[in-house]
Amino acid sequence: MITKQFSRPSVKMALSDELLMKVEQPARYLGNEVNAANKDKSKAEVSFCMCFPDVYEIGMSHLGIQILYDMFNRFEDTYCDRVYSPWIDLDKMMREQDIKLFAVESQEPVKSFDFLGITLQYEMCYTNILQILDLSGIALRSADRDINDPFVIGGGPCTYNPEPIAPFFDLFYMGEGETQYRALLDLYKKWRAEGGSREDFLHEAAKIPGIYVPSLYDVTYKEDGTIDAMTPIYDDVPKTVRKEIVLDMTGAVYPERPLVPHIRAVQDRVVLEIQRGCIRGCRFCQAGMVYRPVRERDVERLKQLAVTMLHNTGYDEISLSSLSSSDYSKLPELVNFLIEECSKRKINISLPSLRIDAFSLDVMSKVQDVKKSSLTFAPEAGTQRLRDVINKGLTEEVILQGAREAFEGGWSHVKLYFMLGLPTETEEDMKGIPELAERMAEAYYEIPKERRNGKCQITMSTSFFVPKPCTPFQWARMYSPEDYLGRARIVNHTMKQQHNQKSLKYNWHEAYVTVLEGVLARGDRKVADAIETAYKMGALYDAWGETFHYEIWTAAFEKCGLSIDFYNTRERSLDEVFPWDFIDTGVTKAFYKREWERAMQEKITPNCRQSCSGCGAKRFGGGVCFENQNSVC
């Protein structure tokens, strides 16, 4: 079903037809999508432009933008529009013809908005942030902006270390956006009515829980280049900024009429967020730590959302969103409902983040609309020792049993995801990756030929581990690009020695991107100089292989007198002050230290439903922490 499309207020297009005909995918810049809010910006008291600093098709796939766009436009006094990074072709034309960047619905300049909110999903988009500011005619650095500029606010996972980009932002929102934005907008209206400087507004904003204003904090450094202290410049500015979270997921705002793009997005389907957080405690996983505690949506609310969103979009697929869908307590009930509901409408169901067990295989056999061709496992490490180090909570026996059940059920292709460069990794661990794949292939060929579904294909993919802030592995060192590639060669060489090598395939990640991501993930404010320098030297769309130029970045760091090795390859003391230590995620640094030490001892920590590990998240007062009232967090 296609929903009724309401016409937007008459607008003058920012780009001429002639220009649109010259760019790739002109629909990226037109707006007026199905379910667009179509409010009148001139009648709103506050205007907010949401930005995803990557190409439109990726930005339109992001659930967080959809949620906040819906929430802001429910406010009667607020107008919310969107902007995405122009692709390289339009970027060039806009600079040549002095066309300012514009929001897609109103087609008005981004600079004309009261707020520019930029979502920070991955570090490799940082030069795109500067592109957005530059093309909008907004000063790159907060210190250089005046009363005519919008307030630039950042949110999303990368705010758990905002320091490498802190000089480019006026403020950051720490945590989940459904909680404190109303207070921020009300403060803005009060400030504008009373008059005052940008500094006055930012000073008051810093008192709102979850709001971080970088200009109100001084950072001092030790002689060795590490941080000595981070100190507020005013007594009434908090020393730590605590993340904001939504405890009542069932009552939280959710877009029942999500935007539907005119062109195919990366995630072109209804997305149903069933819960936030993860009980598993993988020591490398930032999302699993910072989104604690686990909070579920009521299954009846999810059923209602699924039916409504499918009706309002016309999509022919629905996907469950969660860090670990298998851990949702009412998953069987929800899945059975979706199977019954969607089969009537010939709607496909996508179930990512499932553990491979009998229930999951049974469900997938019912919902897959294509041949049983491919299943995905994420062992992350090739040996049991290293899986214990990272607290994966997955044994080889479970992995192989899952594979056997899948093969018996008719699957023949398996994708395996691993990381190289994990703490304590040895050559034995590297070789363990293809050896595990070989044992999977052996399990397949143990099945009588007449019951097999064609030829077996085991595809191994390795990324290189990047330590992230606010995780037990935030102390881990990284390696040089040459070292990473050497590890990949060991895996590749070992694969070629396996008996079933013709059934094995190996892909690995780009090492140079990994190195830069590591610097940007754990960098301090000094790194901002290198980001700006790299941007001015031509760096842009660094997350895209065809546009990433490592040599630009090495030149930029050298020009700024900064060492990539300082941020990546050196050993960090357990007592080192990190750039992100002022952020209170609810999980304590003492817990991260304990988990780091347990990793070095190769000890497993039970998941949150098995036993409370005392991470600190219970102080939020809800979620999985209170499922067992005997727990002590």
N, C-alpha and C positions, 0 to 999 in steps of 0.2 A: 504494500500500500504506500502511495506517495502522499505526504501530508500537504495541506493547503499552504501555499507560499504567499505571504503577505508582502506587498510592495513597500519598499523603504521610502522615507521622505526623499523628495527630489534632490539629487546631489550632482555636482559638477565633477566629472571624472578627473582624477589627477594626471592620468596619462592619456595622451591622444590616441585615437584609433591607429594612426600611422605608427606610433611607437609600440603599441601593443602587438601589432602584426610582426614586429621585428624580434620579439623576445620569445624564449622558450616558455611554454605553458602560461599564456597570458591570464588564464583563469586564476592564477595565484594572487592576482592583484585587484580583482574585481569586487570581492565581497558579495553581499546579498545572497548568502547560502541559505539552503532550507533550514528553517528554525532560527534564523538570525533575529536578534531582538528588535531591530528596526525602530529604536527610540530616537528622539530628537535631541541632539547634543545641546542645542541652544536653549532648551528648556530645563536642563539639568543644573543642579547647584554644584555638583562635582563631576569632573570628567576623568576617566581612568583608561589608559591605553595599555592593554595586556600585550606583552611581547614574548614570542618564542624565537630566540636568536639562531634560527636555522631555517631551512627552506620550508615553504608552506606545507608540503605533503607530510613532513615530519611533525611540524607544529600542530597541525590539525588532528594528529593522532594522539596528542597528549591529553590524558584525562584531567590532570590538574588544571589546565587552562579552561577546559570545558566546565569544570566545577566552579571556578572563580568567576568566569564570564556569566554563568547562570546566576550566581549569588549576587554579584554587583548589579546586574540588570533587574533583579527583584527589588532592589532598593529604589524607591520612587524618586529620590533626590540624586541618583547617580546614573551617569551614562558610561557604559563600558564598551570599548571598541578593541580591535586587535591589529597587530602588525607582526610581520615575519621578516626575516632577512631576505632582501632581494637577491636573486641569483646573480652570478658574476656578470651576465650579459646586461641586465638592467642596472646593476651597480655602476657599470662603466658609462652607460647612457645618462644616468642621473647626474653623475659628476660632470660629464661633458656639457650637459644642457642646464646645469644648476637647478635641478628639480629636487625639492625637499621630500624626504620620506613621509609617507602618509599612512593613516589608518585605513583598513580595507573597506569598512562600512560607510563611514562618513566621508571618506576620501580627503579628510582634512589633515593638515600637517601634524605630525606627532608632537611637535614643539608647542602646539596650541592647547594641549591637554594639561590638566592639573598634575596628574601623576603618570609616569611611565613605569609600569611594573614588568620587570624582566625575570622570567623563570630560568633558573640555573640548574640544568639537569646533568650536564657533563662538562668537564674542564676544557675540553677541546673546542668549546664554543666561545672562548673568551675574546678572541679577536673579532668575532661577529658582534659581540656587545659593543665594541668600539665602532664597528661599521654602522650599527643602528644609531648611535649617538652622533657620529660624524655626519651621516646623511641627513639626520634630522636638524642639523644646525645647533646641536646642544654641545656645550663644552665637554670634552672628554673627562675632565676631572671636576669633582664636586666643588673644590675650592675656587674654581674659575667661573661658576655659574652665578646668575643674578636673579632678580625677582621675576624676570620674564621667562625663565626656564621652568619646566616641570620638575617636580621632585622625582628623582630616579630611585626606585626601590627594587631590591632583589629578593627572591625567595626560591625555595627548592633545595635539593640535597647538597648542592655545592656551598650553601650558606653555612654548613657545619665547619668549613674553613673559608670564610669570606676574605681573609686578609690579602691574598694576591690580587684581588680586584677591588679592595676596599676604597682606594682613592677615586674610583670611577662612580661610586654610588653615594647617594645622600643618606640612605638608610637601608637596612635589611630587615626582613621579617623572618624570625626564627621559628620554624615549626609549621603546623598545619593551618592553612589560610582561612578556615571557616570561623576562627575564634575572635581575633582582635581587629580585623579590618574595619568593622563598624566604628570602633572607638577612634581609630586613626582618621577616618573620614569626618567624624564629628569634630575632632580636634582641628582638622583643616578648616572646616566651615567657621568655627569659632575664631581661629587665628586670622582668617581673611576678613571677617567682619570687624575685628578689633584693630587690624593693621599690625604691622611688625615686620621684622626682618626674617629671612630664611633661617638664620641662626636661631631666632626665637622659636620658630615652629619646631625645628629639629631638636632643640633642647627639651621642649615639652613632650615631643614624640618619644624621646628616649626613656621617658618615665612609664610608657605603656608596656605592659608585660610582653616579652617576645620581640621588642623593637631594639635594634642595634644601630647606633649612629657612629660610624667610624671616626668622624672628625672630633668627637668628644672624648677620645681616648688617645693618650700618648703611649708610644711604644719605645722602650729603651733596650739597648743591646749590650751584651758582654763583649769582651775583646775577641772571643773566638767566633763571633757572629751569631751566636744563639741569643734568644730573647732573655732579657733580664727581668722585665716587668711590663705589664700593660695596665695603665692607670687612668681612671676617669679624670677629666680636667675640672669637673664640678662635683661638689659633695653630694648633690641630689641625683647624680647619674649612677645607676647600679654598677657594681664591680663585676657582676656576672649577669649574663642574659639567659634566662631560662626559656626553653622551647615551649611553644603552645601546642596542645593537642586536643583533639575532639574525643571525649569519652563516650558520648552517646552517638554511636555510628548510625543507629536506626533513625534517630531524629535529625541527623545532620542533613544539610541541603545537598541535593543530588539532581543533576540535570535530567528531567524527564523528557525534555525536548532538546536533545543534544544537536549541535551543529552538524549538518551533512554537507561536505564539500562538493563542489561541482566536478572536481577531478579526483581520481582514485588516490586516497591517502595510504600511508604505510600500514596503518591499522584501520581498515575500512569496514567497520562493524560496530554493533552496539557493545559497549564495555560495561560490565556489571561488577563493581567493586564489592566483594563479599566480606572482606575484612582488611584491617591494617595491622602491620607488625608481623613478626614471625617468632615462633616458640623455639626454633632450632638452635640458635647460638653459634652459627659458623663464625669462626674467629676472624675471617677475612672480610666478612660482609658488613658494609656500612649500613645498608638499609635495615638489615636484621637487628642492628643495635639501636639506631637512632629513632626507629619507629616503634620501639617498645613503649608500653605493653601491647600485646595483641588485643584487638577489640573487634568483635564480630557484629555484622548487621543481622537483624532478625530475619529469619528465613521467609516469613510472610511478607515483609517489606520488599525483600529481593524478588519474590514472585510477582508482586504488583509492579515493581520497577521494570522487570523484564518484559512483561506484557505491554506496559505503557510505552516504553522506549522503542520497542519493535513497531508498534502501531504508529508512533510519531516520526519514524525515520524512513521506513520502507526498506531497511537493511535486510539482507538474507542470511546474516550470520550474527551470533552473539558469543561473546567471550567472557569468561570469568577472570577477574583481576584480583591477584593476591600474590604475596611473596611465596606462599606455600598453600595452594588450594586444598591439598589433601588433608590439611590440619583444620579446615573449617568443620565445626562440629556437626552441622546439619547438611553436609555435602550430599549424602545419598538421597535425602528428601528433596533437596533442590535440583539435583541432576535428574531424578526421576520425573519431577514436575516439568523441567525443561524439555526432556525427551518427548513427553506426551504432548506438550504445548507446541513444540517446534515441528514435530513430525506432521502435524495437521497442516502447517503452513509451508512445509518444505524449507525450513530454516536450518542452517547448519549450526552446530554447537562446537565451540573451541574451548578446550580444557587444558590450558598451560599449567605449569608448576605442579603437576601430579607426580606422586611417587609411583614407580612401576610395581604394582602389586595386583593381586587377583581382582580386587574391586575395580581398580583403575582400568585394567585391561578389558574387563567386562563392559564397563561404561564406554570406553573408546570403541569397542567393536560395535556398539549400538549407534554411536553418533557419527562415526566417520562416513563421509559420503563418497570417499574414493577408496581405491584398493588399499589393503593393509600393507603399506609399503615402508613406512618409516616411523620409528619410535625414538625418543630422545632420553638419554640418561646423562646425569651430570655427576660423575664420581669425583671430579675436581683433582684427584691425585691418583697415581698409578699403584701405590702400595697401601696396605692397611696401616702401616706405621705413620705415613704422612697424612692419611685421612684422619687418624687420631689426633695428629698435631693440629690440624685445622678444625677439629671438632665437627666433622661432617656427619657423624652419627650414621654411617652407612658401611656395612661390612661387605667384603667381596662375596660372601655366600648369598647375601640378599641381592646384590647386583646380578650375579649369575642366575639365581633362581628366577628373578624377574625376567631376565633375558630368555630363559628356557620356557617360561609360561607364555611369553610373547611369541616365541617361535612356534610353540605348539598351537597357539591361537591363530597362526597364519601370517604373522609379520616376518619379514626377511631382511629389512634394512634397519640399521640402528645407527644413531648419531651419538657420539660420546664427547662430552666437553670436559677439558682439563685445564689446569693452570701450571705453567712452568715458572720457576723462580720463587716458589714458596719458601718460607723460613725452614731451615734445617734440611732442605732438599739435597739428596745425594744422586750420584749417577744411577744407583739401583732404583731410585724412585722414578727417574726419567725413563729408564728401560722398562719399568713396570707398566707404563702406559700402553705400548703395543703388546706387551705380554698379556695384559688383561683383555685387550681386544682379541688376541689370539684365542684365549680360553672361551670367549664368547662365540667365536667362529666355530670352535670345536664343539660347543654345545649345540650349535645349529646342525652341524653335519652328523651328530649322533642321532638325529631324527631320521627315521626311514625316508628314503628318497621320495616315495610316492606321497608322503605327507608334507613335504617341503613346498614352500611358495617361491619357486625359482631359485636363483643364485643368491647367496648371502652377501651383503655388503655392510661392512663395519667402517664407518667414517669417524676418525678421531680429529678433533679440532682443539688446538691449544692456544690460549691467550697467555700473555706474560703478566704475572701478578703485580698489581700496583697497590702498595699499602695506602689505606685511606684513614683520614682522621676519625676519631671517635670509634675506634675498633681496637681489640686486643693486639692487632698486628701493626698499630701505628708506630711502633718502635722499629719495625723491620727495615733492613737495608735493601737497596735495589742494586742492579748490576749494569754493566755497560751494554750497548746494543750488540757488540761482538759476543759477549758472554751469553746473552739471550739466544742469539742465533746458533751458538755452539750447542746449547741445550736442545734446541729444535733438531739439529743435525744428529744428535745422539738418538733421539726418538725415531727419526726417519731411518737411520742406519739399522737400528734394532728391528724396526718393522720389516725391513727387507730380509731379515734373517728368519722370519717366522714361517712355519710350514704352510699356513694358509694366507700367505702374503697377497695373493691375487684377490682375496676377499677383503683386504684391508686398504684403507685410503687415509692420507694424513694431510691436514691443512694447518698452517700456523699463522699467527698474528704478526703485524708489522712491529718490529722491535723499536724503531726510532720514535714512533708515536707513543709507545709505552713509556719511554724515558721522559718525554716531555710531559705526559700526563702525570707522572710521578712528581715532577717539580711543581706543577700547577696545583696538585692535590695537597701537598704538604708545605707549600711555600709560605713566605711571610710577606709583609707589605713591600719589601724591597723588590719583589718579583714583578710588581706592577710596572716598574720602569721598563723591564724587559718585554712585558706584554705590549706596552704602548710602542716601544721601539720596533718590535717585530711587526706590529700592525702597520706602522708607517713605512716599513721596508717591504711590505707587500703580503704579509701573512693574512690569510682569510680562509674560512671553511677548512680549518685544520682537521676536523673530524672526517673529512672526505679524502680518500687516498690520492685521488688525482690532483688535488689542490694543496696537499701538505708538502711543505718544503723545510726539511729539518735544518738545512744549512742557513736559512734565514734566522731560525731561532738560536742556533749556536753563535751566529754573528751578533745577534741582539744581546745575548747574555754577556758575551765578551765586551761589547761596547759599553755595557752598563757596569762592568767590573764585577759581575756575579758568576759564581761557579755552579754549574749543573751538578757536579759531583757533591758539593756541599749539601744539596737538598736530597740527593738520592743515595749515594753509595757509602756515606759515612755511617758509623755505628752511633746510635743514640742512647744516651744514658736514661735509665728509668726515672731520674730526677729532672730531666730536661723540661723546661717550660716551653710548651708548644704554642704556636700562634692562635690555636683554637681553644686553649684552656679556659678562657673566660666564658665559654658557652656551657650552659648546664642542660644536657640532653635528658637528664633524669637518671642516666646510667653513670655511675661514678668512675673516676679515674682509678680508684683503688680496685674496682672490679676488673677494669681492663688490665691492670698490672697482674692481678691474680690469674687471669685467663692467659696472659702472655707467659707467665711462669709455668702454668699447667701445660701449655703448648710445648714448652721446652722439655717438660717431663713426659710428654706424649700421653697426657691424661685426658680422658673424655669428661665433659661436663654435661649432665642430663638436661633434656629440654625442659621448658618452663612448666609443662603439664606433669612431668615426671617428678620434678623436685625444684623448689625455688633455689636459685644460685646466689641470691642476695645482690642483684645488680643495682638496686636502688629505685627501679621504676615503680615500685609499689606506692611510692609517695604521691603519684598522680591520682590515686584513689579509685581505680577501676581496672577493667580489662581482665586478662587472664590471671593477674596477681590475686584476684579475689575469688577465683573459681574454687580454690582450696584455702579456706580460712585458717587452716593450721600452718600455712606457709609463713615464714618470717623473712621479709625482704628488707 
